[in-house]
Structure formats: structure tokens, C-alpha cells
Amino acid sequence: MLTFFEKLVDPYADHGAGREVPRKLIPFLLEYLRPFRKVAVLIVFFTAIVAAMEVGMIWYAGRLVDALSEVGPTEVWNIYGTELILIALALLIARPLLTMVDVAFINQSLMPNIGTMVRWRSHKRVLGQSVGWFQEDFAGRIANRVMQTAPAVGEASFQTFDALAYASLYVIGALILLSDTDIRLAVPMVLWLIAYIGLIAYFVPRVGRASKAFSDARSAITGRIVDSYTNIQTVKLFAHTDREERFAYEAIEEGRQTFAAEMRIITWMDVALMTVNGFLMVGVVGYAIWLWSVGVGSLGAVAAASALVLRLNSMTMWIMWALSSLFQNLGVISEGMETIAAPIDLRDNPTAKSLVVDGGEIRFDDVSHHYGKDKGGLNHLNLTIKPGERVGLVGRSGAGKSSMVNLLLRFHDVETGRILIDGQAVGEVTQDSLRTNIGMVTQDTSLLHRSVRENILYGSPEATDEAMFNAATKVAAHDFIPELEDPKGRSGYDAHVGERGVKLSGGQRQRIALARVVLKDAPILVLDEATSALDSEVEAAIQESLYGLMEGKTVIAIAHRLSTIAQMDRIVVLEGGAVAEDGTHAELLALNGLYAGFWNRQSGGFIDVEGETVEAAE
């Protein structure tokens, strides 16, 4: 039966995916609550019925006291027997059923699905951000905000419907009941309600601001701790455990102080609430007793008023805590919005089509990009790479090699100029189709914290095991993979490699990354120091395979070890973000320019990247 309620809203459905997320709190919440509109209406409807029944029970308790005081014990059943049976059936059957429907809408339709939907949509949106956006923040803080915002939205929704809607309807019913008994009994309750709303208006926003501060501090703690854990090898290598302790201590202490400030506000709020509730009980019950004593009110009215204010007394603490919890969660949501609602700076053009690679010509047409600064990056770069041509890219650190690759992959948009692949501007095609057609191996290889099999098949998820084995064999990875075993006993291609592949050596990570690109078999290949993590023997073993992989592809290979690119069709030397030299290895040596200087000053094939002689024996 409860499954029916759980399936009323599909959290994974396309609820307006791709639309811009509002950056203000209330519109943000309304956007995520939009798929739950019908459920929300039903919750309010059934909550109103349940609240009316609760007030009705108190009203009937007063009526019962009056009835019992007016007739003798032997007459009660004869006069009120049928009525009492109906009330008993209502309490035993109707009330539980209506309550069950009410809580089923909240607990089954709303709570499991809204948190799931927020987390799913937030994760999808964050995945759509550019690489540069991720580089501006801690991965741990981004993940923390996505994870915390989802339950915060769920809790805020729960408090709104379960506590605030119920309490509002209950107070309205209580006012009606007291007014029906004697209009004067409603006066102290109205005065109390004004004071209570004043307390809410004063304390709750302050709790919300304090909660927001604590949420920020908590994210900062997470970010610092995750940063230490992610770079634990560096921490241990430099023996800086004490430094990392101090780094975390500053954030943890800031979190403690912000939480203490929040608790101070809540303490004063509790004291003020108890004082106001004391006036409520004295005012309503005392007034009811006085009315009874002068013969104006009945004993049942005293009983009903007493039960009502005692119920309100306990409920006000619940309501205040619900409101405080609501504002605490709103604080968490506000902090999460800084990440989730951040504008996506790199979007596909609405008219973007899939990239179609016929030959693989790459053309940089007067491209400039300085990352918003006055220098660095590329400066009016013009370069054409012919279809199927293998080009080595050389230059000092900061010459623009990485910028070329980042712009080609559209990790950033060019500031001026265009980059075209077979005549199609990279900014006018879909990002997925662009990157699907480019295979890349970076110097700093990062593997997913999954099995070797999943990491290699990332290049082509539909590939067969045979194709995967062949790809691993071509890059000398199949030799060591069968010997791998993780702490859980998984071995070979099923062994997990740890976060970022930390359980493998640098050379092993690089070979798995190479196998992944071999399996991808994209028409354009980018190698950024692809063999830098390999020893000379392994590099020599797979170099021939790499040249075989390059056949029929357009290749850009960045290298500091010039011996790895000497056989390329062309070598392009970058300097100051533009092409300084262009030609074959022999032509550039004969030119006796920058490239010749690099070649002459290297030992083992490493460029003098900073302009000073580098001596390294190979």
C-alpha cells in the first residue's frame, strides 16, 4: 500500500532539467518543490482534517465533562451511549486511517523523493560545470554541499508541512473553540499569539543566520580535512602532520565558536518561550476558572481550556524548534546554493550539433586566451594541423602548450579567434561530441576509484573483454594487471585501484590510462607527456605501439623529452603563446633557433624549460 505513495513522484524524471536554477532562496525551493505541488495540496488538506480532529477531541472532552456533571452514573449510558460508541469508532478507525494517509503523503511521497531528486539534479548540474570551475574550489566542499543540501531541503519541507501547517491549523481551531465557548477566552490567547509571533520574528531569523555561519564553517572544516587526506602522501613526505593539525584546528575552532553562538540564541529563545507560555496558561485557564466561579462558564469549558493550553504549551516548543530547524536547514540550503545554483559558464550553443570528424584537420585561427589576465596563455596563435598529421609541441613552461590543449578540448572558451576541427568551430558543436572524438593521455594520470576493468572500459564502455585485453597488451599493461590484488581479495582486472589510482605505481597508472585511450580509438589523439611516468625499458616497449596507435589519426604530442617526438611529421615550438618555429626535427636543428638550443642543452632529451641548462643522465 505504501508503495503507491512512494511512486507518486519520480525523483529521476526530467523535471525541467537544463533550466537555470534560481539563485534566491525561496525561488530555489519552489523550483525543487514544483514536482510535488499536488502532493503538497493533499498534505495540507489531510493535515487540516487531522488538526480539526485534535481540536474536536478537546472540545468533546469539555462536552463530556459537562454531560457527566449533569446526569447520574446510571443515566450516562442510556442518554449518551450511541454518541460514545460513535466517538470510540472515530478514535479507533477514522482517526488512525486519516492520520495514516496524512503521514504517508509526508513520509512516503515527500521525504524519500525530494531529497533524492535534489541530490540527483544537483549532481547532474555540478557535473555540467567546466574544469576551470572545479579548480576554483575544494572537491570535498563541493561534494559536501551537494550531500547536505538534499536532506536540508527534505527537512525544511517536512517542517513546513508537518509542523507549521499542522500548528497553524491547530491554532485557528483553538481560537474557534475558545470563541465558541466564550468570546472573552479568545482574548488572552490572541495576546499570547501576538507575543509568540513576536518571539518568532525576533529569534528565528537570528537562528537562521547563525546556522548559515555554522554551515559555512562546517564546509570549511570538511574542505580542509579532505584536502589533507587527498594529499596524505605529500603530508607524510614532508613530515607536516602537525602543520595539518593546526590547519584543521583553525577551521574546527571557528566551527565551535559559530555553533556556540547559535546555541546562545537558542537558550534565550527557550527562556523567553517558557515565560510567554506561562502567561498563556494563567490567562486562559485562570480566566476560564473565574468565568465558572461567577456562573458564566461551565466546568466543561474550564476542562477544555485547560487541555487546550496545555497542548499548546507543549506544541509551542515543538513549533519553535521546528521553525529553528527550518531556518537551520534554510541556512544549509543557502550555503549549498552557492555551489548548486552557480551559473554554468560553459554551455553548449542551443543550435550546437554533434562534431563530425572526416579527416581530423585542426586549425587555430588567431586564437588568444589569457585566463582573464594580462599575460600568459595564447596570443594570436595561428596554426593548422593537417588531417592525419603527427605534430610534436615544444616550448618552455608557460609558453602555451597546455592552453592549446585546454582550448581544443573546450575546457575554456577562447577570448578571441576560433578553433576549428574539419571546419567546425569547437564552440559550435556539443562538448560531449567534441571530447568523444579526442583521445588524451595526460602527464598527471588520474584513475577512478574503481576496478582496472572499469577504468579501461571508460574509454569504450561497450567494448568486449577481448578488445580490453588487446588494448592493455598494446601498452604493456596486461603483463602486470593479472598480478594485482586489492585488500578485499579482488584480483586482476577486477582489482580496485584506490582513489586516483593511488594503489598503483606511476608507470602502472600511466599504462592503464594509455590502454583506456587505445580502446577509445578516437580520430584525434593528444599526448601530454604520455610516457613521462614510464621507465626507459617500458617506454621503449610501448613506443612502437604508440606509433602504431597514431596511424590514421591527427596527433598532438607535448613533450619535454625531445627524443619521444623527434620522429613526428612536424614539430611546433611555442614561445609567448604563439608559434615561434615550425618544421621537422632536421629542419629545426638546421634553423639553429630555439628548438636547436633545447636539443643541444638537453641530456636524455629534456627541455631546458626555464632557460637554464638541465643536466640529467639517462
C-alpha positions as CSV (number, residue, x, y, z in Angstrom):
1,M,0.0,0.0,0.0
2,L,2.8,2.4,0.9
3,T,4.4,1.8,-2.4
4,F,1.5,3.7,-4.0
5,F,2.5,6.8,-2.1
6,E,6.2,6.3,-2.8
7,K,5.6,6.2,-6.6
8,L,3.5,9.4,-6.8
9,V,6.6,11.4,-7.8
10,D,9.6,10.1,-9.8
11,P,12.7,11.8,-8.4
12,Y,14.7,10.9,-11.5
13,A,12.3,12.3,-14.1
14,D,13.2,15.3,-16.2
15,H,11.6,18.0,-14.0
16,G,12.7,20.9,-16.1
17,A,16.4,19.7,-16.4
18,G,18.6,22.2,-18.1
19,R,16.7,25.3,-16.9
20,E,18.7,27.9,-15.0
21,V,18.5,27.3,-11.2
22,P,17.2,30.3,-9.2
23,R,19.9,31.9,-7.1
24,K,17.4,33.3,-4.4
25,L,16.3,31.0,-1.6
26,I,12.5,31.0,-1.9
27,P,12.5,30.7,-5.8
28,F,15.2,27.9,-5.4
29,L,12.9,26.0,-3.0
30,L,9.8,26.5,-5.1
31,E,11.7,25.2,-8.2
32,Y,12.6,22.0,-6.4
33,L,9.1,21.6,-4.9
34,R,7.4,22.2,-8.2
35,P,7.0,18.4,-9.0
36,F,5.4,18.0,-5.5
37,R,2.6,20.5,-6.0
38,K,-0.2,18.0,-5.9
39,V,1.3,16.1,-3.0
40,A,1.7,19.4,-1.1
41,V,-2.0,20.2,-1.6
42,L,-3.1,16.8,-0.4
43,I,-0.8,17.1,2.6
44,V,-2.3,20.4,3.7
45,F,-5.8,19.0,3.1
46,F,-5.3,15.9,5.3
47,T,-3.3,17.9,7.9
48,A,-6.2,20.2,8.3
49,I,-8.5,17.3,8.9
50,V,-6.2,15.8,11.5
51,A,-5.7,19.1,13.2
52,A,-9.5,19.7,13.3
53,M,-9.9,16.2,14.8
54,E,-7.4,17.0,17.5
55,V,-9.2,20.3,18.4
56,G,-12.5,18.4,18.2
57,M,-11.3,15.8,20.8
58,I,-10.6,18.6,23.2
59,W,-14.0,20.2,22.5
60,Y,-15.6,16.8,23.1
61,A,-13.7,16.3,26.4
62,G,-15.3,19.6,27.7
63,R,-18.7,18.4,26.5
64,L,-18.2,15.1,28.2
65,V,-17.3,16.8,31.5
66,D,-20.5,18.9,31.3
67,A,-22.5,15.8,30.5
68,L,-21.1,13.8,33.3
69,S,-21.7,16.7,35.8
70,E,-25.4,17.0,34.7
71,V,-26.6,13.3,34.8
72,G,-26.0,10.5,37.2
73,P,-23.8,7.5,36.5
74,T,-26.8,5.2,35.8
75,E,-28.2,7.6,33.1
76,V,-25.0,8.3,31.2
77,W,-25.1,5.2,29.0
78,N,-28.8,5.5,28.3
79,I,-28.5,9.1,27.2
80,Y,-25.1,9.2,25.6
81,G,-24.4,5.6,24.8
82,T,-24.8,5.8,21.0
83,E,-22.8,9.0,20.9
84,L,-19.9,7.5,22.9
85,I,-19.8,4.4,20.6
86,L,-19.6,6.7,17.5
87,I,-16.8,8.7,19.2
88,A,-15.0,5.5,20.1
89,L,-15.2,4.2,16.4
90,A,-13.9,7.6,15.2
91,L,-10.9,7.3,17.5
92,L,-10.2,3.7,16.8
93,I,-10.8,3.7,13.0
94,A,-11.3,7.1,11.3
95,R,-8.6,8.9,13.2
96,P,-5.8,6.3,12.5
97,L,-6.8,6.0,8.9
98,L,-6.8,9.7,8.2
99,T,-3.5,10.1,10.1
100,M,-2.0,7.3,8.1
101,V,-2.9,8.9,4.8
102,D,-1.5,12.3,6.1
103,V,1.8,10.9,7.2
104,A,2.1,8.6,4.2
105,F,2.0,11.6,1.9
106,I,4.7,13.2,4.0
107,N,6.9,10.2,4.9
108,Q,6.5,8.2,1.7
109,S,5.7,10.7,-1.1
110,L,7.6,13.7,0.0
111,M,10.6,12.8,2.2
112,P,12.4,10.0,0.3
113,N,11.8,11.5,-3.1
114,I,12.5,15.2,-2.6
115,G,16.0,14.6,-1.1
116,T,16.8,12.1,-3.8
117,M,15.6,14.5,-6.5
118,V,17.6,17.4,-5.1
119,R,20.8,15.3,-4.8
120,W,20.3,13.8,-8.3
121,R,19.6,17.1,-10.1
122,S,22.4,18.9,-8.1
123,H,24.9,16.3,-9.0
124,K,23.9,16.4,-12.7
125,R,24.2,20.2,-12.7
126,V,27.6,20.2,-10.9
127,L,28.9,17.6,-13.5
128,G,28.0,20.1,-16.2
129,Q,30.4,22.8,-14.8
130,S,33.7,23.4,-16.5
131,V,37.0,22.0,-15.4
132,G,38.1,25.6,-14.5
133,W,35.1,25.9,-12.2
134,F,36.2,22.8,-10.2
135,Q,39.7,24.1,-10.0
136,E,38.4,27.1,-8.0
137,D,37.1,25.1,-5.1
138,F,37.8,22.0,-2.9
139,A,36.3,18.9,-4.3
140,G,35.3,17.9,-0.7
141,R,33.4,21.1,-0.1
142,I,31.6,20.8,-3.4
143,A,30.6,17.2,-2.6
144,N,29.7,18.3,1.0
145,R,27.3,21.0,-0.3
146,V,25.6,18.6,-2.7
147,M,25.2,15.9,0.0
148,Q,24.0,18.3,2.7
149,T,21.6,20.4,0.7
150,A,19.5,17.4,-0.3
151,P,18.4,16.4,3.2
152,A,18.2,20.0,4.2
153,V,15.5,20.6,1.5
154,G,13.8,17.5,2.7
155,E,13.8,18.6,6.4
156,A,12.7,22.1,5.5
157,S,9.8,20.7,3.5
158,F,8.9,18.3,6.4
159,Q,9.0,21.0,9.0
160,T,6.8,23.2,6.8
161,F,4.1,20.6,6.2
162,D,4.3,18.5,9.3
163,A,4.8,21.2,12.0
164,L,3.9,24.6,10.6
165,A,0.8,23.6,8.6
166,Y,-0.5,21.5,11.4
167,A,0.3,24.1,14.1
168,S,-1.3,27.0,12.1
169,L,-4.5,25.0,11.5
170,Y,-4.5,23.8,15.2
171,V,-4.2,27.4,16.5
172,I,-7.1,28.5,14.2
173,G,-9.2,25.7,15.5
174,A,-8.3,26.6,19.1
175,L,-9.4,30.2,18.6
176,I,-12.7,29.0,17.1
177,L,-13.2,26.6,20.1
178,L,-12.5,29.2,22.7
179,S,-14.6,31.8,20.9
180,D,-17.5,29.4,20.7
181,T,-17.2,28.6,24.4
182,D,-16.9,32.3,25.4
183,I,-15.5,35.1,23.2
184,R,-13.6,36.5,26.1
185,L,-11.5,33.4,26.4
186,A,-10.0,34.1,23.0
187,V,-8.6,37.5,24.2
188,P,-5.6,36.1,26.2
189,M,-4.9,33.6,23.5
190,V,-4.8,36.4,20.9
191,L,-2.5,38.4,23.1
192,W,-0.3,35.3,23.6
193,L,-0.3,34.7,19.8
194,I,0.9,38.2,19.1
195,A,3.7,37.8,21.7
196,Y,4.6,34.4,20.3
197,I,4.8,35.7,16.7
198,G,7.0,38.5,18.0
199,L,9.4,35.9,19.5
200,I,9.5,34.0,16.3
201,A,10.2,37.2,14.3
202,Y,13.0,38.1,16.7
203,F,14.7,34.8,17.3
204,V,14.2,32.6,14.3
205,P,16.0,34.8,11.7
206,R,18.9,35.1,14.2
207,V,19.0,31.3,14.5
208,G,19.0,31.1,10.7
209,R,21.9,33.5,10.3
210,A,23.9,31.7,13.0
211,S,23.0,28.4,11.3
212,K,24.3,29.7,8.0
213,A,27.5,30.7,9.6
214,F,27.9,27.3,11.2
215,S,27.1,25.6,7.9
216,D,29.8,27.6,6.2
217,A,32.3,26.8,8.9
218,R,31.4,23.1,8.7
219,S,32.0,23.1,5.0
220,A,35.4,24.8,5.6
221,I,36.3,22.0,8.0
222,T,35.3,19.4,5.5
223,G,37.3,21.1,2.8
224,R,40.5,21.3,4.9
225,I,40.3,17.8,6.2
226,V,39.6,16.3,2.7
227,D,42.5,18.4,1.3
228,S,44.8,16.8,3.9
229,Y,43.5,13.3,3.2
230,T,43.7,13.7,-0.5
231,N,47.3,14.8,-0.3
232,I,48.3,12.5,2.5
233,Q,51.4,11.3,0.7
234,T,52.7,14.9,0.5
235,V,51.9,15.4,4.1
236,K,53.8,12.4,5.2
237,L,56.7,13.0,2.8
238,F,57.3,16.5,4.3
239,A,56.6,15.3,7.8
240,H,53.9,18.0,8.2
241,T,51.3,16.2,10.3
242,D,51.5,18.9,13.0
243,R,51.0,21.6,10.3
244,E,47.9,19.8,9.0
245,E,46.6,19.5,12.6
246,R,46.9,23.3,13.0
247,F,45.4,23.8,9.6
248,A,42.3,21.8,10.6
249,Y,42.3,23.2,14.2
250,E,41.7,26.7,12.9
251,A,38.6,25.7,11.0
252,I,37.3,23.3,13.7
253,E,37.7,26.1,16.4
254,E,35.9,28.5,14.1
255,G,33.1,25.9,13.8
256,R,32.9,25.5,17.6
257,Q,32.6,29.3,18.1
258,T,29.9,29.7,15.5
259,F,27.9,26.8,16.9
260,A,28.3,28.2,20.4
261,A,26.9,31.5,19.2
262,E,23.9,29.7,17.6
263,M,23.3,27.8,20.9
264,R,23.3,31.1,22.9
265,I,20.5,32.4,20.8
266,I,18.5,29.1,21.2
267,T,19.0,29.2,25.0
268,W,17.5,32.8,25.3
269,M,14.7,31.7,22.9
270,D,13.8,28.8,25.2
271,V,13.7,31.1,28.3
272,A,11.5,33.7,26.5
273,L,9.2,31.0,25.2
274,M,8.6,29.5,28.7
275,T,7.8,33.0,30.1
276,V,5.2,33.7,27.3
277,N,3.6,30.3,27.7
278,G,3.2,30.9,31.4
279,F,1.1,33.9,30.6
280,L,-0.9,31.8,28.2
281,M,-1.8,29.2,30.8
282,V,-2.5,31.7,33.6
283,G,-4.5,33.9,31.2
284,V,-6.7,31.3,29.6
285,V,-7.2,28.8,32.4
286,G,-7.4,31.4,35.1
287,Y,-9.9,33.4,33.1
288,A,-12.0,30.2,32.4
289,I,-12.0,29.4,36.2
290,W,-13.1,32.9,37.0
291,L,-15.9,32.7,34.5
292,W,-17.0,29.4,36.0
293,S,-16.8,30.9,39.5
294,V,-19.2,33.7,38.7
295,G,-21.6,31.3,37.0
296,V,-20.9,32.4,33.4
297,G,-18.8,29.5,32.2
298,S,-19.3,25.8,32.6
299,L,-17.0,23.2,34.1
300,G,-16.5,21.7,30.7
301,A,-15.3,25.0,29.4
302,V,-12.6,25.0,32.2
303,A,-11.6,21.5,31.3
304,A,-11.5,22.2,27.5
305,A,-9.5,25.4,28.1
306,S,-7.0,23.7,30.4
307,A,-6.5,20.8,27.9
308,L,-6.1,23.2,25.1
309,V,-3.5,25.5,26.6
310,L,-1.5,22.5,28.0
311,R,-1.5,21.1,24.5
312,L,-0.4,24.5,23.1
313,N,2.3,24.8,25.7
314,S,3.9,21.6,24.6
315,M,3.2,22.4,21.0
316,T,4.9,25.8,21.1
317,M,8.2,24.4,22.0
318,W,7.8,21.9,19.1
319,I,6.8,24.7,16.7
320,M,9.7,26.9,17.8
321,W,12.2,24.1,17.4
322,A,10.5,23.2,14.1
323,L,11.0,26.8,13.0
324,S,14.6,26.9,14.3
325,S,15.2,23.6,12.4
326,L,13.6,25.1,9.3
327,F,15.8,28.1,9.4
328,Q,18.9,26.0,10.2
329,N,18.1,23.9,7.1
330,L,17.4,27.1,5.1
331,G,20.9,28.2,6.2
332,V,22.4,24.9,4.9
333,I,20.4,25.3,1.7
334,S,21.6,28.9,1.2
335,E,25.2,27.7,1.6
336,G,24.6,24.8,-0.8
337,M,23.1,27.2,-3.4
338,E,26.5,28.9,-3.7
339,T,27.6,25.7,-5.4
340,I,24.4,24.2,-6.9
341,A,23.0,27.4,-8.3
342,A,26.3,28.7,-9.6
343,P,25.9,29.7,-13.3
344,I,27.3,27.2,-15.7
345,D,29.9,29.2,-17.6
346,L,30.5,26.7,-20.4
347,R,27.3,25.6,-22.1
348,D,26.5,24.1,-25.5
349,N,25.2,26.5,-28.0
350,P,21.4,26.0,-28.4
351,T,22.0,25.2,-32.0
352,A,25.1,23.0,-31.4
353,K,25.3,19.8,-33.5
354,S,27.5,16.8,-33.0
355,L,31.1,17.1,-34.3
356,V,31.7,15.0,-37.4
357,V,35.4,14.2,-38.0
358,D,36.1,13.3,-41.6
359,G,39.8,13.8,-41.7
360,G,40.8,15.5,-38.5
361,E,42.2,18.8,-39.6
362,I,42.7,21.2,-36.6
363,R,43.1,24.9,-37.2
364,F,43.8,27.6,-34.6
365,D,42.7,30.8,-36.2
366,D,44.1,33.9,-34.5
367,V,43.4,32.4,-31.0
368,S,44.0,34.4,-27.9
369,H,43.3,33.4,-24.3
370,H,44.8,34.8,-21.2
371,Y,42.6,33.4,-18.4
372,G,41.3,36.9,-17.7
373,K,44.8,38.2,-17.1
374,D,47.2,40.5,-19.0
375,K,49.7,37.8,-19.9
376,G,50.1,34.0,-20.2
377,G,48.1,31.6,-22.3
378,L,47.9,32.1,-26.0
379,N,48.5,35.3,-28.0
380,H,47.1,35.5,-31.6
381,L,48.0,31.8,-32.3
382,N,47.7,30.7,-35.9
383,L,48.4,27.0,-36.6
384,T,46.9,24.4,-38.9
385,I,47.4,20.7,-38.4
386,K,46.6,18.6,-41.4
387,P,44.4,15.5,-41.3
388,G,46.4,12.5,-40.1
389,E,49.4,14.7,-39.3
390,R,51.5,14.0,-36.2
391,V,52.7,17.2,-34.6
392,G,55.1,17.5,-31.6
393,L,54.5,20.5,-29.4
394,V,57.5,22.0,-27.7
395,G,58.1,25.1,-25.5
396,R,59.2,26.4,-22.2
397,S,56.9,26.3,-19.2
398,G,54.1,28.8,-19.7
399,A,54.7,29.0,-23.5
400,G,51.0,28.0,-24.1
401,K,51.1,24.2,-24.7
402,S,48.6,23.3,-22.1
403,S,46.4,26.3,-23.1
404,M,46.3,25.0,-26.6
405,V,45.1,21.6,-25.5
406,N,42.6,23.0,-22.9
407,L,41.0,25.2,-25.5
408,L,41.0,22.5,-28.1
409,L,39.0,20.3,-25.6
410,R,36.9,23.4,-24.8
411,F,37.7,23.3,-21.1
412,H,37.7,27.1,-21.6
413,D,36.3,29.3,-24.3
414,V,38.7,31.3,-26.5
415,E,38.7,35.0,-25.8
416,T,39.3,35.9,-29.5
417,G,39.7,33.8,-32.6
418,R,38.4,30.4,-33.4
419,I,39.4,26.7,-33.2
420,L,38.1,24.5,-36.0
421,I,38.1,20.8,-36.5
422,D,37.3,19.9,-40.1
423,G,35.9,23.3,-40.5
424,Q,33.6,23.1,-37.5
425,A,34.2,25.6,-34.6
426,V,34.6,23.8,-31.3
427,G,32.3,26.3,-29.7
428,E,29.5,25.5,-32.1
429,V,29.4,21.7,-31.5
430,T,28.3,19.8,-28.4
431,Q,31.0,19.3,-25.8
432,D,30.4,15.6,-25.5
433,S,30.7,15.0,-29.2
434,L,33.9,17.1,-29.2
435,R,35.6,15.1,-26.4
436,T,34.3,11.8,-27.8
437,N,36.4,12.5,-30.9
438,I,39.6,13.3,-28.9
439,G,41.6,10.8,-27.0
440,M,44.0,12.2,-24.4
441,V,46.6,10.9,-22.0
442,T,47.9,13.5,-19.5
443,Q,51.2,13.5,-17.6
444,D,49.3,13.6,-14.2
445,T,47.2,10.5,-14.8
446,S,44.1,10.2,-12.6
447,L,42.2,6.9,-12.4
448,L,38.7,6.4,-11.0
449,H,38.4,4.6,-7.6
450,R,37.0,1.5,-9.3
451,S,38.3,-1.7,-10.9
452,V,41.0,-1.8,-13.5
453,R,38.3,-3.2,-15.9
454,E,36.0,-0.2,-15.3
455,N,38.9,2.2,-15.8
456,I,40.0,0.8,-19.1
457,L,36.4,0.3,-20.3
458,Y,35.8,4.0,-19.6
459,G,37.4,4.6,-23.0
460,S,34.6,2.5,-24.6
461,P,32.0,1.1,-22.2
462,E,30.5,-1.2,-24.8
463,A,33.8,-2.9,-25.7
464,T,34.3,-6.6,-25.2
465,D,36.8,-8.2,-22.8
466,E,38.8,-9.3,-25.8
467,A,39.1,-5.7,-27.0
468,M,40.1,-4.6,-23.5
469,F,42.8,-7.3,-23.2
470,N,44.2,-6.3,-26.6
471,A,44.3,-2.6,-25.6
472,A,46.1,-3.5,-22.4
473,T,48.6,-5.7,-24.2
474,K,49.5,-3.0,-26.7
475,V,50.7,-0.7,-23.9
476,A,52.4,-3.4,-21.9
477,A,49.7,-3.3,-19.1
478,H,48.5,-6.9,-19.5
479,D,51.8,-8.0,-18.0
480,F,51.2,-6.7,-14.5
481,I,47.4,-6.5,-14.3
482,P,46.8,-10.2,-13.6
483,E,49.1,-9.9,-10.6
484,L,47.1,-7.1,-8.9
485,E,45.0,-7.8,-5.8
486,D,43.2,-5.3,-3.6
487,P,42.6,-5.6,0.2
488,K,39.1,-7.1,-0.4
489,G,40.6,-10.0,-2.4
490,R,39.6,-8.8,-5.8
491,S,42.4,-9.5,-8.3
492,G,43.4,-8.9,-11.9
493,Y,41.1,-6.7,-13.9
494,D,38.6,-6.7,-11.0
495,A,41.1,-5.3,-8.5
496,H,40.2,-1.7,-7.4
497,V,43.0,0.8,-7.8
498,G,42.2,3.2,-5.0
499,E,41.4,6.9,-5.1
500,R,43.0,8.5,-8.2
501,G,44.8,5.1,-8.7
502,V,47.0,5.6,-5.6
503,K,47.5,1.8,-5.1
504,L,49.4,1.6,-8.4
505,S,52.8,2.9,-9.3
506,G,53.0,5.9,-11.6
507,G,54.0,3.7,-14.5
508,Q,51.1,1.3,-13.9
509,R,48.6,4.2,-13.8
510,Q,50.0,5.6,-17.0
511,R,49.8,2.3,-18.9
512,I,46.2,1.8,-17.8
513,A,45.4,5.3,-18.9
514,L,47.1,4.6,-22.3
515,A,45.0,1.4,-22.6
516,R,41.9,3.4,-22.0
517,V,42.8,5.8,-24.9
518,V,43.7,2.9,-27.1
519,L,40.3,1.4,-26.5
520,K,38.6,4.7,-27.2
521,D,40.2,4.8,-30.6
522,A,39.3,8.5,-31.3
523,P,40.4,10.1,-34.6
524,I,42.3,12.9,-32.8
525,L,44.9,12.0,-30.2
526,V,46.5,14.3,-27.7
527,L,49.5,13.0,-25.7
528,D,50.7,15.3,-22.9
529,E,53.9,13.8,-21.7
530,A,52.2,10.4,-22.1
531,T,55.2,8.3,-21.3
532,S,56.8,10.5,-18.7
533,A,56.0,8.2,-15.8
534,L,57.5,5.2,-17.5
535,D,61.0,3.9,-17.2
536,S,63.1,3.7,-20.3
537,E,62.7,0.0,-20.8
538,V,58.9,0.1,-20.6
539,E,58.8,3.3,-22.7
540,A,60.8,1.7,-25.4
541,A,58.5,-1.4,-25.3
542,I,55.3,0.7,-25.9
543,Q,56.7,3.4,-28.1
544,E,56.3,1.3,-31.2
545,S,52.7,0.6,-30.1
546,L,52.1,4.3,-29.7
547,Y,53.3,5.0,-33.2
548,G,51.0,2.2,-34.4
549,L,48.1,3.9,-32.5
550,M,48.9,7.2,-34.2
551,E,48.4,5.7,-37.7
552,G,45.5,7.4,-39.4
553,K,45.0,9.9,-36.6
554,T,45.7,13.5,-36.1
555,V,48.2,13.7,-33.3
556,I,49.4,16.5,-30.9
557,A,52.1,15.3,-28.6
558,I,53.5,17.6,-25.9
559,A,57.0,16.5,-24.8
560,H,59.9,17.8,-22.8
561,R,61.9,14.6,-23.7
562,L,62.5,15.6,-27.3
563,S,63.6,12.1,-28.3
564,T,60.0,11.0,-28.0
565,I,58.8,13.4,-30.7
566,A,61.8,13.6,-33.0
567,Q,60.1,11.3,-35.5
568,M,57.0,13.3,-35.7
569,D,55.9,14.8,-39.1
570,R,56.3,18.3,-37.7
571,I,57.5,20.0,-34.5
572,V,56.0,23.3,-33.4
573,V,57.8,25.4,-31.0
574,L,55.7,27.8,-28.9
575,E,57.1,31.0,-27.3
576,G,55.0,33.6,-25.6
577,G,51.7,32.0,-26.6
578,A,52.5,32.0,-30.4
579,V,54.3,29.8,-32.9
580,A,58.0,30.6,-32.9
581,E,59.3,27.8,-35.1
582,D,57.6,25.1,-37.2
583,G,59.3,22.3,-39.1
584,T,60.7,18.8,-39.0
585,H,63.3,17.8,-36.5
586,A,66.1,18.1,-39.1
587,E,64.8,21.5,-40.3
588,L,64.6,23.0,-36.9
589,L,68.1,21.8,-36.0
590,A,69.3,23.4,-39.2
591,L,67.5,26.6,-38.3
592,N,69.6,26.8,-35.2
593,G,66.9,28.6,-33.2
594,L,65.0,27.8,-30.0
595,Y,64.5,24.1,-30.8
596,A,68.2,23.6,-31.6
597,G,69.0,25.3,-28.3
598,F,66.7,22.9,-26.5
599,W,68.2,19.9,-28.2
600,N,71.7,20.9,-27.6
601,R,71.2,21.7,-23.9
602,Q,69.3,18.5,-23.1
603,S,70.8,15.3,-21.8
604,G,68.4,12.4,-22.1
605,G,66.0,14.5,-24.1
606,F,64.7,17.0,-21.5
607,I,64.0,20.6,-22.5
608,D,65.6,23.5,-20.6
609,V,62.1,24.7,-19.6
610,E,63.3,27.7,-17.6
611,G,66.0,28.8,-19.9
612,E,68.8,27.3,-17.9
613,T,70.9,24.2,-18.7
614,V,69.5,21.0,-17.5
615,E,71.8,18.1,-17.0
616,A,70.3,14.7,-16.5
617,A,71.8,11.3,-17.3
618,E,69.5,8.8,-18.9
